[in-house]
Each structure stands twice: as structure tokens, then as C-alpha cells.
Amino acid sequence: MKDDKSFQDIKETWKISDVIGIEHQSVDAGKQKEIKIHVIEDTDQNNLIDKTATLEAEEHVLREIVRRIKEQISKVSCRPRSLLVLINPVGGSKAGEQIYSEVVAPIFRLAEIETEILVSKQSNIVICGGDGTVNECLASIYRRAQEDAGIDCNDPNAKVVPFPLPICQIPTGTGNGLAEMACRSRDVQTVALHSNTHSCYKAPYTQVRHII
């Protein structure tokens, strides 16, 4: 959903960290052009929308405005410069690729965020990282699986659904305790060889719940 207003109607100010990006549009064949500044805005329902403000001016004026805005955006430390996007095309409604293409990708392009897309139908996940990375992945997959099944993952007495994807940790972190617990080794080559035989993929769900 987009809320579009002209530059003359703008009466509020926005944080530079909320600016998504700038869209350039030609008004005519001459030098008069316009830009649309896209900004994140929070609604009363705590949903975020893309609000745009349109500014028309001479090309050299707009060029300077764009330069200054981008210069300030580049100083926002929490703004990602690149992203690895993992898409499961067969999960849930099986519309992951379409949703990403129609809704998510345009936002990333507008924000000038470089993306590497990985569409995966694989039955196993290998995570190269430490215990923190594995915990984050397990927690996300665990909660999503329970939510999809209508189960309250905060209920200690709930009967959880089976873990949807086997996971193997290649121990490249600091502690790597989970890899040792699963494969009895923290050696990268040993764990990689174990992964060929699926001997370190499956984690009992009670173990996952304890970790999370």
C-alpha cells in the first residue's frame, strides 16, 4: 500500500533512517523532472507502509537534493548494504517466489540493497557458523513450524510438530558446542564427512526446545 502526497503537502519530518530510497521520473522532454522520496511510516495498526512525497524542480536542483539524501543515508550504520535471500518455493502457500518478486524485491531495489537470491528445495540445511548462528536458525524454523500448525510454542505442555528440516552445523564459530553434541567433534572436516552420511543432521525436538 502506498500513500502518495506532493512535496507542497508535506508537513511532517522523517528520520533519514526511515527513507527507503528515491525514484526518478521525467515530467517532460525538457529539464523539468520530478523525484519521489519513499519513506517508511508506521500506521495505527503497527503495520509499515511506503509513503511517498513528490518533488518537481529543475534537474540540477533535484540532483543536489538526491546527492544530499544519499550522502546522509550512507551514514546510517544499521542499514544493510547487501543481503542473502533464501526462498523456499514450496513452503506454506507455495507463493514464496511470487511474493518476493512482487513485494519484497522492489523495496530492496529502491533502497539500493544488493541481493543474492537462493531458491532452495533441499531437504537438509547446512549452517556454517557458531552456536549463536545455529540457535538463531533453529529458533526461527521452530517457531514458524509451530505457528503454521497453530501451536503455541510458549506452552511447555504443547505437543510440538516434528522438526521440518534436518540441520547440520559446520563448526566455524567460537564455541561450536552444538556441533560437538551432534557429531562428537568440533573438527570441520570430520563434521563435513559426517554430513555425507546424515549422521549428524537430526536433533531431537526436546533438545531443540531446550536450546531455544
C-alpha positions in Angstrom: 0.0 0.0 0.0 1.4 3.4 -0.9 0.3 6.8 0.4 1.4 9.5 -2.2 1.5 13.2 -1.5 3.0 16.2 -3.2 6.0 17.9 -1.9 3.9 21.0 -1.1 1.7 19.0 1.2 4.5 17.7 3.4 4.0 19.0 6.9 5.9 16.3 8.9 9.6 15.4 9.1 11.1 12.0 8.7 14.2 10.4 10.1 16.9 9.8 7.5 16.9 6.1 8.6 13.3 5.8 7.5 14.0 6.9 3.9 13.7 3.9 1.7 15.0 5.4 -1.5 14.4 7.9 -4.3 12.5 7.2 -7.5 13.4 9.4 -10.6 10.7 10.3 -13.1 10.8 12.5 -16.2 7.9 15.0 -16.4 8.6 16.1 -20.0 11.3 16.2 -22.6 12.8 19.3 -21.1 14.8 19.8 -18.0 11.9 19.8 -15.6 11.8 16.5 -13.7 10.4 15.0 -10.5 11.6 12.7 -7.8 9.6 10.6 -5.4 11.0 10.2 -1.9 9.9 6.9 -0.4 9.7 6.8 3.4 8.7 4.2 5.9 5.7 5.2 8.0 4.1 3.3 10.9 0.3 3.0 10.9 -2.0 2.9 13.9 -2.2 -0.9 13.4 1.6 -1.2 13.7 1.9 -2.0 10.0 4.5 -0.2 8.0 3.6 1.5 4.7 5.6 3.0 1.9 4.7 6.7 1.9 5.9 8.9 -1.0 6.4 12.6 -1.4 6.8 14.0 -4.9 9.0 17.0 -5.7 9.2 18.8 -9.0 12.1 21.1 -9.8 14.9 21.8 -12.3 17.1 18.8 -12.9 20.2 20.3 -11.3 18.2 21.2 -8.1 16.9 17.6 -7.8 20.3 16.2 -8.5 21.7 18.1 -5.5 18.8 17.0 -3.3 19.3 13.4 -4.2 23.0 13.7 -3.6 22.5 15.1 -0.1 19.9 12.5 0.9 22.0 9.6 -0.3 25.0 11.0 1.5 23.1 11.0 4.7 21.6 7.5 4.1 25.2 6.2 3.6 25.9 7.3 7.2 23.1 5.2 8.7 25.1 2.3 10.3 22.1 -0.1 10.8 21.1 0.0 7.1 22.1 -3.2 5.3 24.2 -2.8 2.1 23.8 -6.4 0.9 21.5 -9.3 1.8 21.4 -13.1 1.1 17.8 -14.0 0.5 16.8 -17.6 1.0 13.4 -18.5 -0.7 11.6 -21.8 -0.1 9.3 -22.0 -3.2 7.3 -25.0 -1.9 6.7 -23.9 1.7 3.3 -22.7 3.1 1.2 -21.3 0.2 3.9 -22.1 -2.3 4.0 -18.5 -3.3 7.4 -17.5 -1.8 9.0 -16.6 -5.1 6.0 -14.6 -6.3 5.6 -12.7 -3.0 9.3 -11.9 -3.0 9.3 -10.8 -6.6 6.2 -8.6 -6.3 6.5 -7.1 -2.8 10.0 -7.5 -1.4 12.4 -7.2 -4.3 11.0 -3.7 -5.4 11.8 -2.4 -1.8 15.3 -3.8 -1.9 15.9 -2.3 -5.3 14.6 1.1 -4.3 16.8 1.0 -1.2 19.8 0.1 -3.5 20.5 -3.0 -1.4 22.5 -5.7 -3.3 20.8 -9.1 -3.0 21.9 -12.7 -3.7 18.9 -14.9 -4.2 19.0 -18.6 -3.2 15.9 -20.6 -4.1 16.2 -23.9 -2.3 14.0 -27.1 -2.3 16.7 -29.0 -0.5 15.7 -31.4 2.3 18.7 -30.6 4.6 20.3 -27.4 5.8 24.0 -27.0 6.5 24.9 -24.0 8.6 28.5 -22.7 8.6 28.7 -20.8 11.9 28.9 -20.9 15.6 26.3 -21.8 18.3 24.7 -18.4 18.1 24.1 -18.7 14.3 22.6 -22.2 14.8 20.5 -21.1 17.7 19.0 -18.2 15.6 18.2 -20.6 12.7 16.7 -23.2 14.9 14.6 -20.7 16.8 13.2 -19.2 13.6 12.4 -22.6 12.0 11.0 -24.0 15.2 8.6 -21.1 15.8 7.5 -20.9 12.2 6.7 -24.7 12.2 4.6 -24.4 15.3 2.8 -21.2 14.1 1.9 -22.9 10.9 0.5 -25.8 12.8 -1.5 -23.5 15.2 0.6 -24.5 18.2 1.7 -22.1 20.9 5.4 -22.5 21.1 5.5 -20.8 24.5 3.3 -23.6 26.0 5.7 -26.1 27.7 2.9 -28.7 27.6 2.1 -28.3 23.9 2.6 -31.3 21.6 5.0 -29.8 19.0 5.1 -30.9 15.4 8.2 -32.7 14.1 11.2 -30.6 13.2 10.6 -29.8 9.4 14.3 -29.8 8.2 17.4 -31.7 9.4 20.2 -29.3 10.2 24.0 -29.8 10.3 26.4 -27.3 11.8 29.8 -26.9 10.2 31.7 -25.5 13.3 33.2 -22.2 12.2 32.3 -20.3 15.3 34.0 -19.9 18.7 32.4 -22.5 21.0 30.8 -24.9 18.5 29.3 -26.9 21.3 26.2 -27.9 19.3 28.3 -29.5 16.6 30.2 -31.5 19.2 26.9 -32.5 20.8 25.6 -33.7 17.5 28.7 -35.2 15.9 31.0 -35.7 18.9 33.5 -33.5 17.2 34.4 -29.8 16.6 36.7 -30.6 13.6 35.3 -29.0 10.4 36.4 -31.9 8.1 35.0 -34.5 10.5 31.7 -32.8 10.7 31.6 -32.3 6.9 32.3 -36.0 6.4 29.6 -36.9 8.9 27.1 -34.7 6.9 27.7 -37.0 3.9 26.2 -39.9 5.9 23.4 -37.8 7.5 24.7 -38.9 10.9 24.7 -35.5 12.5 21.6 -34.0 10.9 18.7 -34.9 13.2 18.3 -33.2 16.5 15.5 -34.3 18.9 12.9 -31.7 19.3 13.2 -31.8 23.1 16.8 -30.9 22.5 15.9 -28.0 20.2 13.4 -26.7 22.7 16.0 -26.8 25.4 18.4 -24.9 23.2 15.9 -22.2 22.4 
